[in-house]
Amino acid sequence: MNLTEFNQSDRCEHFSCPERSVSPAVYILLYVCSAAVVLLTVCGNMLVIISVFHFKQLHTPTNMLVLSLAVSDFLIGALVMPPVLIWTIEACWIFDTGYCICLMITSFILATLSIYNVALISVDRYLALSNPFLYTNTISRRTMCIVICSNWCVCLVYNTALYYFNGSFASSVMCPGECAVILDEVLFVIDFAVSFIFPLSVIIILYTLVFFIAKKHATAIRELNNHTRPKTQKITSQSMKSERKAAKVLGILVSVFLVCLLPYFIYSVLGDVIELQTESFQKVVILIYLNSTINPVIYALFYPWFRRCIKLTITFQIFQSDSALINVLS
């Protein structure tokens, strides 16, 4: 994000880290709360990863996308959130420039991965609801794994190339005590379109279509329930209900993601209009990262299978023989 319009050397001459004005008790509380958030993010997403990896019933194409999202969220919690939260509490970047550059690149790669994972979830739900028979016959776990691996590779190559063509990293970093890589205007517009406008458009459009398809399915299910029907129709009704439930839960996940992303989106659009403050920018970025903390909570609240998996994991029952075959969906 282009956070400055004036000469960097002039800015740095007038920049100094603000003194911490909070009491020692509040200071300690902030660190305790930050550690709790990081721990919840890391452990929550690790439980999702273990659940989908271990239990064979969960080896579905949709859950492969949930796994990919959980991995990116886990990496955000483990690699990105700790230094960003320290930076926010200290009101100054206390690490060196090299670490700042690594952090910025890592955070942009993982943020891009997260938004494209959510976009792929939207595509998956749309295909599953719009044409369930075609989806079942064409979208396998292998196909989804290829899509996910391609997504990770493309995001990695794209972000690496973006900052390579941006020129010297050292000259792109702001004053000592601040941490932000500045893109030139052309690359910023390209990145904004690729990383936000396009995937956000896909998410919003497809989930709008999913909403209307789900309503149509609900009407069809009611009509089926009003008549005596053969076994095949009962199976169809159950399948439609299952797909609608999955779409509903993942719709909540997508909606929360959009709410967390919206302030950053507005900030980016109005960056040249309003005066950007580092402190405000930090809060907007942290809100995006907190989405990685919220996602496992959504699974725990709305997925009974995830709650069963948590119980089996924390009681070490997953180490028993044939535990991967346990029915966690019933």
N, C-alpha and C positions, 0 to 999 in steps of 0.2 A: 504494500500500500504506500502511495506517495504521501508522506506525512508533512512535507515541508515544501514551500515554494521559494524560499530565499536561500542565500548563500550559506553553506554549511559552516564555514569557518567563522562567519559573523555570529551564527547561532551559538556555536560552541564557546565563543568568547563571553557570552552572557549567561551561559548555562551553568548551574551548580545544583548538586543534589540537595533537595529540601531536607531540613532536619526533621527527625522523627518527633512528633509532638504528642504521642500517646504515652500513657503511663506504663511502667514495667508489667503490671498485671494484665493490661489489655494486650500488650506486646506478646506476652507468653500465651495468652488465650488465642490470639490470631494464629500463632504457630501451631498450637494444639488443634485448632479447628482445621487448619490447612492440612496437617498430617492425617487427620481423620478423613478428610475428603479424598486425599490421595490414596489412603488405605482402602476406603470403600470402593473407589474406582478400580483399583488394581485387583482387589479380591473379588468384587462383584463380576467383573468381566472374566477373570480367571475361572470362576464357577461356570459361567456360560460356555467358555472354551472347553473345559473338562466335560461338561454335560453333553455337548454336541459331539465331541470326539469319542467319548467312551460308550454311550448307549446307542446300540445299533438302530433302535427305533427312530432315533432322531436324525439318522443319515438321509435326510430328504434334500432336494434341491433348494427349497426355501431356507432350510436351516443352515445350509452351506453359506448363504448370504448373511444370515444372522451370525454365524461363526466369523466370517470375514469382518463384519462390523465390530464384533467383540474384540478381535485381535487388534484392529486399529484403535479402538477405545482403550484397550489395555496398554498399548504403547504410548498413547497420549498421557495416561495416568502415570506410567512409569518413567517416561523420558521428558515430557514437556511440562506437566503441571507443577512438579516440585520447583524448578528454577523460576517459572513464571510467578508462582505464589510468593516465593522469597523476594523476587523483584518488586512485587506489589507491596508487600509488608515493609520492606526496607525503603521503599520510595526511590530506589536507585539501583542501577545494575551493578552488582558488586563483583561480578566475574569478569574474565578477560574478553577481548574482542573475538578471539577464535571460538570460544564457547558460545558467544552470542550468535555468530554466523551459523554454527552447527545447529543451535536451537531453532533459529528461524527457518532454516531449510527443512529440518525434521518436522517442525510444526506445520509448515505449509504442505509437505508431502502427506502427512497424516490427515490434515484437514481436508485436502482434496480427496483422499481415499475415503474418508467418512461420507462426504457428500455424494460421491459416486456410488458407494455402497448403498446408501439410502435410495438413490435414483434407480439402481438395479433392483432393489426390493419393490419399488413402485412398478417397474416393468414386469417383474415376476408376478406380482399380484394381479396386474391388468391381464396378462396372458392367461393366468390360471382361472380367472373369473369369466373372461370374454369367450374363451374357447377351451374348456377344461379337458375335453377329449384329446385335442391336438396337443395341449400342454403336457398331458400325461405321456403321450406317445413320443414326443420330441425332446422334452427337457428332462434329461437324466442327471444323476449326480456327477457323472463324468463331464457332461456338457457344461454344467454349472461350475465345476472346478476349473475348467479351461477358461471360462468367462472371468472368473474371479482372479485367476493367476494373470490373465491378460490385463485386467484392470489395475492390479498392483504394479505390473511392469510398466504400463503406459504412464501411470501417475508418477512413478519414480523417474522415468526417462524425461517426461515432460517438465517436472519441476527442476531437475538437474540442468536440463538444457536452458530453461528460462533464466536461471541465475548465472549460468555460464555466459550467455549472450548479454547479460546485464552489465558485464564488465567486472572490474576489480571488486571483490567483496569488501575488502578493507575500506575502500573509498565510499562504499554504499552504506556503511554502518554510521549511525548518528554519533553524537558527541559522547565522550567518556561519561559513563553513568547512565546512558540510555542504550536501548537495544532495539533496533528496527532496521531491517534491510530495505533500502529505498529503490524501487524500480523506476526506470525512466517512463515517461508518459505513454509511449507506444506499447511497451511490454505490459504496463499496468492495465491498459484497456484490453489487450489480448487476454491477459490472465483473468481479469474480472469477467470477461465473457465466457472463457473456457471453464473456470473454476466455480462460477456462481450463476451467471445468467442462464447458460444452457442447462445444467443439471437441475436448477430450481424450476425452470420452465417445464422440464420433463416430469418432475415430481408433482407439481401443481396440476398440470393437464391430466396426467394419468390417474391421479387419485380423485380428481373430479369425475372422470369416466368410471372409475371403480365404484364411486358412491352411487352413481345412477344404475350401474349394473347390479350392485348389491340390492338396491331397492326393487329392481325388476325380478331378481331371484327370490326376494322375500315374498313378492306377490305370487310367483309361481309355486312356492312352497305352500302358501296358504291354500291355493287352489287344489294342490295335490292332497293336502290334509282333509279337504272337504269331501273327498271321494274315496271309496274303497279301491285300493290299487294293488297291482301285483308286486312281487318282491323286487323286481328290477326298478320299479318306480320308487320304492322305499329307499333302495340303495342310492339312487340319483338324488333324492331329497336329502339324505344324510350327507352325501358328498357336497352338495350345494351349501348346506349349513356349515360344514367344516371349513369350506373355502371362505365363506362370508365371515366366520369367526376369525380366521387367520388374517383376513383383510382388515377387520375392525381393529385388532390388536396392533398390527403393523401400521395401520393408519394413525393410531395414537402415537406410536413411536415417531412416525414421520411428522406429525403435527407438532410434537414437542421439539423435534429437531428444527423445524422451521421457525418456531418461536425463539429458540436460542440463537438462530442464525440471523433473524430479522434485524436486530440492532446493528450488527456488523455490516449487513447489507446497506442499511440506511446511512451508517457512518461512511461507508465507502462512496456512496453516491453523492453525499453532501460534503465530501472531504475538501473540495475546492471552494465551498461556500461558507462553511462555518469554521471557526478557529478550533483546531484539534488540540486537545490537551492530552499529554501522555497518560495521566491518571485515568481519564475517561476511556481512553483507548484500551488500557489494561483491563478495565472492568468489562468492556465489550468482548474482548478476547477470552477472558476467563469464563464468561457466560457460554461461549461456544464449547470450551473444554468441559464445563459442567454437564453438558449433554452426555458426555461419556460416562459420567457418574450416574445420571438419571436412567439411562437405558437398561441396566440390570434391574433397577427398581421396578421399571415397567414390566419386564419379564416376570419378576417375582409376584407382582400384583395381579397380572392377567393370565399367566401361563401356569396352570396346575402342575404340568410336567416339570417345570423348572423348580418349583418348590419341592417336588419329590426328589429331584436330582440333587438339590442342595442338601436335603436330609440324608440321602445315601452317601454323599461325598463327605460331609462333616462327621458322620458316624463311621467312616472308613469302610463302609460296606462295598464300595467299588473295588476293593482289593480282594474280595472273595471270588472264587472261581465262577465263571459264567455270569458274573454280575452285569456284563455288557448286554446280556439278553433279557434283563429284567424289564417287565412291562411298565413303563413310566407314563404311558398315555392314557391308561384306564382310570 
